[in-house]
């Protein structure tokens, strides 16, 4: 992951999803967003709020506005 000089993402940082879980990769990979939350432990999940909500991939889902990723799944544009 490409991060700030200190190696950490911070709330408000702009990121791009470079890798997503296999079940949602085609919908989330390549999406731009901003860091909304960072879990406070090394390697903790980073919650990304997408610039535009992602259209649901089945009728039982609401549009996806935020999703958790591991830090290594994200890059700064």
C-alpha positions, 0 to 999 in steps of 0.5 A: 500500500502506498501510504503517508510518510509515517506509514499510516492512513488517517481519517479523511485520506483519499484511497483507491481499492486495489484488492477486495474480497473475491465475493465483491471484487468486481464491484469494489476494486478500483473504487475511490473513497475516503478513510472514514474509520481506522481500527486502533491496532496494528493492521486493523481494518480501515473503513472506506466511505465511497465517493459514490455509493456502490450499486447493490449486486443483489435485490436484498442489498442496500447501496454500499456506502462504506466497507472495511478493508485491510490496509494492504488492500488500499493505495493512495491515488 
